[in-house]
Amino acid sequence: MPELPEVETSRRGIEPFLVGEQIRDVVIRQRQLRWPVSQDIDEHLPGATVASVGRRGKYLLINTSGGTAILHLGMSGSVTIVDANTPAAIHDHVDIVLKSGKSLRFRDPRRFGSLHWSQDAQQHWLLNKLGPEPLNEAFSAEYLWARSRGRRVAVKQFIMNADIVVGVGNIYASESLFLAGIHPRRAAGRIALGRYELLTTTIKDVLEKAIRAGGTTLRDFLGSDGQAGYFKQELEVYGRDGEPCSRCKRPVSQIVQGQRSTFYCKNCQR
């Protein structure tokens, strides 16, 4: 699934083509995505001018003067900028056609993505309960420590909970915990403030580094320019089961937490 760095990479890629452009038409070839595409998209987007392109967690926000289109890429979705007359492929479900002659094309082979309309995006039911952005000042060691008190849940699942902090997906959680030296099964409520200071720093560093690398391509993800992300080449533990740890040279281990694979070093993480 595209995670925060992949979505942010996509946002930065499409933003120059959208901001200030008037939307000429919306072509919806497949409405049955994770949730049906609302008729509000057909009614409100044509004729609107794009004011900005934002992101909240893993959601892309196409902001206009009349409201916001909220786009989630799902498990394998992607957005690209194409000429408006480019023939659509089988999984190209939505085109947002611009007056410039370009289109924002949403491709989603598995159809787990979604497209919604809201007059007030921050109050939309998909967004209004989300935790702080990990790259903002609101996400701090003090915040994470306070939210973790009394919590028995494993720290990896704790930081992957979007109600706690948005966008720390499976890959980046494993990487951040390794760099912070924290065992992924340790109870969130049993981690001291000092260790949360290190963890919040590593989360921010890992995500910023991944954004600069264009995201992580493991199976399906391509950026808005059709190019693969390169952070995979810099992964310390994720996907490296049995390979030597970069620090102690002992084998990296793999376990399953919440039906997701976790990679860590038994020697370096406590």
N, C-alpha and C positions, 0 to 999 in steps of 0.2 A: 504494500500500500504506500502511495506517496505520503511522506511525512512532512513536517514543517519545512525543512530545508528545500525539499522538492517543490512544495507549493510556493514558497517564497521565491525560488528560482523562476518558476512559471510566472508569478506576478510581475517580477522585474522584466521578464522577457516580453510580456504582452502590453505592459503599461505604455510604452512610447507610441504604440500603434492605436491605442484606444482613447487616451485622454484628449479631450477637446473635439473628438469626432462625433458626428451625429449618426445615430443608428437608423439605417434605412429600412431594415426588415429583420425579422427573426424567422428562421426556417427550422421547424421541429419535425424531424423524420421519425423519431421514436419517443413517445411520451412516457412509456412504461420503464422508468429507471427505478432506483430504489424506492422513490415515491413518484407518483405521476407528476409530470411537469404541469404546473398550474396554467390556466387560461390567462391569469394575470400577467404572465410573461408576454403573451401575444398582445395584450391590451396596452401595457405600459412601456415596453421597450422601444417599439418603432416610433421614430420621431424624437426620442430623447437624446440628449447630448451627455457623453460620459464626462463626469467631473473628476473622478479619480478611480484608481484601482487599488483596493486595500486587501488585507488578509486578517482573518481572525482565526487563530488556531490553524486548522487545515482547510478552512473555507476561503475561497476567493470572493471578494466583494467588488462588484462592478457598480459604482455609485453614480447615480444621475440626480438631477435636480428634483425628480419626482419620486425617487426611491432607489432601492438597491436590488440587483440580481445577486443571489447567493448561490455560488457554485461549489460543489464538493466533487473531487475527482474520483472518489470511490477506491476500489482496489487496483484498478489498472487504467484509469482515465488519464487523459492528457488534453492540453489546449495548445493549438498552434495558430499562427497567422497565415492565411492563404489568400490567393486571389479569389475574389468572389465567384468567378466562373469555373473554379477548379472542381472537377467531378468528385462527388462524395463516394467514399468507400463504404463497405457494408456496416462498419461500426461507427461511422461519423453521424452522430445522432442530432446535433444541434449546430446551426450556424447563426452567429450574430453578425449580420451584414452591415458594413459601414458605408457611409456616403463616399468615402475615399476610394472605394472599389476593392477593399480588403474585407476579409471575414475572420472573425474569431471562431474557430472550429473546435467543437468538443467531441472527442473520440472516447468511447468507453466500451471495450469488448465485453466486459462482464456485467455491465449495466448496474453496478453498485453505486454509481455516482448519483448526484441529484442537482436539481436547479429549481430555486424558489424565488419568489418576489416578496419584498417587504417594504413598507413605507418607513419603518424604523428598524434597521437591521439589528441593532444591539438589543432590541427587545424581542426579536424573533425567537421562537421556542427552541431552535437549534443552537442559539448563541447566548441566551440570557443567563445561563447558569454556568458558563465556562469560567475556569480559573484564570489567573493572570497570564500574560504572555511571558515566556521564559527569558526573553531578551530585554524586557522592560525593568525599570527600577522596582516596581511593585513585587517582583519575584526576587526574594532575598532569603538569606539564611534564617533570619528571624521569623519571617513569614512561614517558611517550610517547617522550622522547628515547632512553632506554635500550632500549626495544623496537624502535626504528627503526634502530639502528646496524647497518650492513652491508646494509640493505634497499634494493633497487633499485626496488621497486614504487612507483608514483605515490602521492603523499601522499593524494590523495582516496580511492583504493582502500584505502590503509592504514588511514585512520580509519573507513572503512565496514566493516572486517573485525571481526565480532563477537567474534573471539578476542582482539582488541586492546582494543576498547572497544565496549560494546553500545549500540544505539539511535541511532547517528549515521547516519541514512539519507541518501538521495540529495539531497533538498531541503536539509536542514540542513548537509550537508557542503559543498555549493556556497556556501551563505550564509556559513558560518563561514570558509572559505578566502578569500572575498572580503573580509570584514571584517578578516582577519589580513593581507591583502596577499600571500598565498602562491599561486603558480601551481599549479593542480590537477595538472599533469603533473610537477612537480618530484619527484625521487626522495626518498622519506621519509628515507633515510639521509644525505642531503646537506643537511638542515635543521638549523640550529644550535639549541642549547638556548633561547636568547633568543627565537627565532621560535616555538618550541613553547610558550613561556610565553604569548605572545600568542594562539596558536591554541587552547590549552586554555581560556583566558579567553573567547574568542569562542564556542567550542562551548557552554560553560556558559551564557553570556548568551543566545545564540540559542535554545537549548532552553528555558530558563526563560521567555523572552519568548513563545515559541510556546505553552507550556503556559498562560500567563496569557491568551492570546488564544483558547484552546480548540482549538488545532491548526490545520492547514492543509487546507482543502477544495479539492482540485483536480478530482476526479471523483466518487468514491463515498463519501468519508468523511463521516459525521455523528456527533456526539457522542452520549452515552448519553441525552440529552434530545431527540434528533432534530434538534438545531440544528447549523448549519454552523460550522466554525472560521473565525476571521478573520485568522490570521497571513498568509494569502495577500496581503492588502492591504499588508503591510509587507515583502514580499520585495524584496531589493535587486537580485539577478541572476537567480534561478531563473525560467525561463519568459519571460525578457525579451530574447531574442535579437533583436539589431538596434536595441533601444531605447537611449537615451543612459544611460551610466553615471551614477549619482547623484553621483559624485565628480568625474570628469574630463570627463563629457559625451560621451565617445567611445562608439561602439556596443558593446553587450554581445555577446560571442561565444558560440557553442555548438559543442561537440565531443561525441564519444561515447567513453566509457571503460567498459570492462567491460559493454557493451551498455546502458549507462545514459547519459542526456543530462547533460552538464556545462555549466554556464553560468558565465562569468567575464569579467573585463575584462583585455584584453591589455596595457593601459597601467598599470593599478593593481596587478596581481598579478605577482610576480616569483618 
